[in-house]
Amino acid sequence: MTDISRRSFLKGGIAACATATFAGSALSAAGQEAPSAPRPRSITMWDFSWIERRWPGAGFEDWPKALDGLVERGYDAVRIDAFPHLVATAPDKDWTLLPVWSVNDWGSPALNKIRVQPGLHDFIGLCRERNVKVGLSTWFREDVEKTRDRITSASVMGGMWNATLSGIEKAGLLDSLLYVDLCNEWPGDIWCPFFRNDPPELTWGGWYTERSQKWMREACEIVRNSFPAVPVGFSFDLRDLGRLAGQNLGYLDYAEPHLWMAQANDGEFYRLVGYRYDRFSPDSYRSLVEKGEALYRSKPAYWHGLLKNHILSTAKALEPHHLPLMTTECWGLVDFKDWPLLNWNWIKDLCRTGVETAAGTGQWLAIGTSNFAAPQFRGMWSDVRWHREANEAIKGSVVRPELLHTRLGHRLQA
């Protein structure tokens, strides 16, 4: 991070703190003590990497060390894959997983084996020791036996999650959970190919159909009936914000939009770069090296403005639904990694803007700093000061009081 960038970040953090001070004064005037006002959680996404990337040098071979590094950087929440379909089927079995990609550094780039239990309980226990809350999600990772294909209904999905949560409850760890996300980026076909939408081509961004919402509603109700204190929902790609108007989203305890500058304005940045989300070819990363940073540097104010508008427009569109927001995948590019000729500084600059913009709305109860706040992204992870400053900006913001009366709001204060 350049000195200019760092001064800008500090300036933004001071502004966020000033906002918090003003809000704190208002709370005191209303007879409430400002120091006890809940702040958003600083959360990061460790996806399925937490258990897949355990070979030497992969970042998660030593869980206590990784979690100590998380706390050192100012995070107090983490989102991980609980593998509910595998837990419900055979929790202590050695499962062989197929790679979802080879060019990105989340998870394993090749065939791998995991055993979910007792690792899941052990990991949550380590988080509890450090006052790190855990958000459970799932990408429904594909194994060689195609276990996820057994999810033939919302009832089956909800039952798998209930089996997973029952085990966590018996281990005395349920209070360590912040929330449960029943499926990542529903109904994206990479993560939930077992679901067939109507029409079937509506995968990414197709959350709004009657068939999709019926499934989400039923699955949420099944889990909520068994675990009423745990906030439940789905993360999904909003894309067309107009689809939110008139919808009844009362079956969700929160909204978890994933927001990136690269996807704003119908993916303008990636279109210009020629980035195509290749999963097993380096061609998209080659395009990113050749054009990405140069395009950003050609008009940085435009790209930062695009990101700000993307975040604020999403917040405004969700506001009528009275849902607390979380974002764990964000703010600059979707895909990035340590790679020749890829520079982290401009990614960190964009992420700083995303953090400050989301924190300033008061609608976010948990805020991530990027897709890359994890040990395997060494160029990002090594800048401890950047993470601490980002998380200070998050914790220096305040939450709208009305959102504290939601299930997630109650969990935030627990």
N, C-alpha and C positions, 0 to 999 in steps of 0.2 A: 504494500500500500504506500503510495507517495505521501509526502508530508502535507501536500495540498489536500489530498483525499482524506487524510486523517483529520486535518483541521475541519474539513467540511462535515465529517462524521461527528466530531465532537460538538460542532455547532448545532447539528441536528439533534444530538443527544441532549444538549442544553435546552433546546426548544421544547423537546419532549418533556424534560423535567419541569420546565416552566409551566407547561400545560398541566402536568400533574399537580404542581404547587397550587395553581389557580383552582383546580378541581378540589384539591384537598381543603382549601380555604372555604369553598362552598359547602363541603361536607361538614366542616367544623361549625359553620354558621347554622347548619340544620341540626346541630346537636350530635353529630357523629364525629368520632375520632379519626382524623386523616391517616395516622400511622397504621390503623387496622384495615384501611380500605384495600380490598383484594386487588392484586395486580395480575396481569396475564402470565401464564406459564411460558417459559422459553423452551420450545420443543424442537427436537430434531428427528429425522427419519432414519432409522437403522434397518428398516424393511426386513428382508430375509437375510441380509448380510450378517446380522448378529450371530447366526448359527451356521450359515454356509461358509463364511470366509474365516475359517479357523486354521488354515495351513500357515506355516511360518511366514511372517511378513504380510499376511492378508488383512491385518488390522484388528481382528477379534479373537486371536488365539489366546489372549489373556483378558477375560472379562473384567476382573477388578481394575486392571490398568486402564482399559478403555473407558470404564465408567468414572474412574478418578479423573481422567482427562476431560470427560464431559462436564463434570462438576467444576473443575478448574477453569473451564471456559465460560462458566456462568449458566449452563443449562440446568433445568430442573424437571424436565419431562422428555420422554423418548417414545417414539412410535415403532413398534416391531410387528412382524408377522408371527401370529400364534399358530399357524398351520392347523386350523380347527378340523379340517377334513382328515388329516393324518392322526391328530390326537383322538378324535372320535372313533377312528377305525382301529388303530393299534399304537398307542402313545409311546411305547418303549421299543418299537420295531426300528430296525435300520432301514431307512427309506432311500431309494436311489432316485435322485432328482435330475431332470433334464435341464440343460441351460436355456434360459429365455433369451439370452444374447451372449455374444462373445466379445463385443467391442466396448461395452460399458462396464463400469467397475462396481455395480451393485450385484451382490450375490456371486455365484460361481460362473466362470466363463466356459466351464466344461462339466462333464458328468461328475456328480458328487454324491456323497452319502451323508445323511443326517439322522440323528435320533432325537426327537423333539423332547421327550421326557426322560429323565427329570430335568433336562436343561432349561425348559421354559420356567419351571418353578424356581430353579436355582437362580436364574437371571433376574426374575422379578424380585426375589429375596435380596439380591445384591443391590438392586435399585432402591428397595425399601430402606436398606441400611444407610443409603446416601440421600434420603428424602427426594428421590427422583420418582415422579409419578410415571406410570406406564400407560400409553395408549395402545390397545390391541387392534390390529388390522389383519387383513390377509390378502395376498395376491393369488391365492389358490394355486400354488406352485405345482407344476406338472411332474409327476413321478412316472416311472416306467410301467407301473400297473394301472395308470390312468384313474387313480382314486377319485379325482374331482368329478369325473363323469357320473359318479353315483349321486350327485346333487341334482335330483330330478324335480325338485319343488322347493318353494320357500320354507315349507315345513321341515324338509330334510336339512336345509341350510341352518335354520334356527335351532334344530335339534343338535347339530354338530357343535354350534357355538355354546349351547347350554351344557353339553358334555364337557367342553373345554373350561367353561367358567365354573362348573361344579367342582372340577379338580382344583382350580385355583382357590375356590372358597374353602374346600377341605384342607388345603395347605395353609389356611389362615392369611391369605394374601389378597383377598378381594378388595380391601380398602386401599391397596396400592395402585389400583387401576384408576385412570383418569376418565377413560371412555372406551367404547368398543365400536370399531368401524367394521361392519359386517362384510364388506367387500370393497377393495380398492378400485376406484375409478369405474364404478358400475355404469353401464354394462359393456365396458371395453372387452373385445373378443380375446385379447391375450390373456386376461385374468379370469374371465368367466365364460368360456366358450360353451358351457353347458346350458346357458340361457339363450333362448331364441326370441328375439324381440318381434314386434309387429308394427311396421314391416321389418324383416330380418336384417336389412342393411343398416338399420339404426343401431350401431354399436357405440362407438365413442360419441358422447354428447347426446345419446338417445335415451336419457333417463326419464323423460317426461311422458312417454307413452302410457296408455292405460295399463297395458300388460306389465310394463316395467314397474310402475308405481304400485300395482297390486302386489307384486312379488316383494318389493321393498317394505310395504306396509305390513304384510303378513309376517315376514321374517322379524321385523322390529318388534311386533306385538308378541311373538313367541318368546323372544329373549327378554323383553321388558316384563312380561308376566312372571317370569322366573327370577329375574334380578332387577326389581323396580328401582333400585338406587343407582344403577349403573347407566349412564347416558349411552344410548345406542343410535346408530345411524348408518349411512352409507356415504362414502366420498364419491363424488361424480363430477364429470367435466361439464360445466355449465354451457360453455360455448355461446349459444344464443340466449342472451339474458332475457329477451322478450318472452321466452317460454315460462319464466317464473310467474308472470302476471296471471292472477286468477287461480293459481294452483293452491291446493290445500296440502301444506307440508307439515301439518301438525303431528304426523307419525314420526318425524325426525326430532331428535333432541338437540341437534346442532346442524350447521352446514359446514362442510369441509372443502371449500373450493381450492383447487390447485391452480396457481396463477403465475404465469411467466410473461415477461416482456416478449419473448420469442413467439408466443402464441397470440399476442394481442393483434387486433386489426386483421383477423383472419390469417394469422401466421405470417405477417408481412416480413419480419426479419428473416425467418427461415426460408421464405420463398426467394428473397433476394440473394441469400447465401447459397441456396441450392441444397439445403439440409433436408434429408428425406427419412430420418429415423431408421436408417439401416441398422439391423440388429446383428448381422453376421458378416458384414462387409465394412471395410474402413473408408469407403467412398465418401460418406457424409462427414466424417471427421476430417478427411482431406479437404473437402469444401470449406469446412469451418476454419481450418488453418489458413487456407488461401484467401478467404474473404471476410470471415467473421469479425475479427478485431478491427480491420480496416474500415468495414462498414460502420461499426459502432463509433470509431474515432472520427468519422467524417461528419457526424452530427449527433454528438452525445446528448445534447439537450433534448433533441427530438425523441430519442429512445427512452430517456428518463421520463419525459412527459407522457409518452405512450404507456409506460408501466404505471405511472401514477393514475392516469385516467382509467386504466384497466382495473386497478384495485378499487378506486372510488366508485366506478360504475357498478362493479359487482356488489360492493357494500350497499349502495343505494337500492339496487334491484332486490336485494335480500331483506332490506330493512322492514318492509311491510309484513314479513313473515315472522318477525320477532324471534328469530333464531340467533343464538350466539354463534360466532364464527371461529373456525380454526383453520390454519393453513400450515401444512407440513412439507409441501413440495412447492418450491418457489425460487426466486423472483426474477432471475435474469434469463438464463438458458435452461432448457429441459435437460440436455445431455452435455456433460463436460467431464474432463478427467486430466490427470497428469500425463502430458503428451508432448512430444517435441513441437516447439513453436506455439504452444498454447499458454497464454499468460493469465494468471488468476486475478490480476489487479482490476481489470475492467468488470469481471464477474462480481467481485466484491463491491465495487462501486454501485452497480445496479442493485445488488442485494441490500446494500445500505439504504437506498431509496425505498425499496419495497418494505423493509422493516419499519422505517419511520412513517411511511404513508399508512400502513395497516394499523400501527400502534396509535396513530393520531385520530383514528375514527372512533375508538372506544368500543367497537363491535367485536373485536377479536379477543377471545379468552385464552388462546394458545397460539403462539406465533413462532414459525420457523425462521431461520436466517438464510437458508438455501437448501438445495437438494444435496449438498455436499459436505454437511457438517458431520463428518464421520472419519475415523482414522485412516481408511484406505485412500482418501483424497488428501494426500500429504501436503500438497501445496496450499490447500485451504486450511487444513487442520493445524498446520504448523504456526499459523499466525494467531497465537493465543490472544494477543491484545485486540485484534479485530473482533474475535468472537465475544470477548468480555465487553467491549464497547457496544456491540450490537445488542447483547443481552441486557446491558444497563439501560439502553434506550427502550427495550421492551418492558422491563420492570419499572421504568420511570413513567410509564403511561398508566392510565386509569381505565377501568371498565365502566360502561354505562350501568347505572344502578339497577335498571329494570331487568338487565340480563343476569343479574345475580340471583333472580328468583326462578331461573330455569334449572333443569336437572344438572346441566354442566356447570352452571353457576354455583349450585350447592356443592358439587364435587370440588370445584376450585377452592372453596372455603373450608372443606373438610380437613 
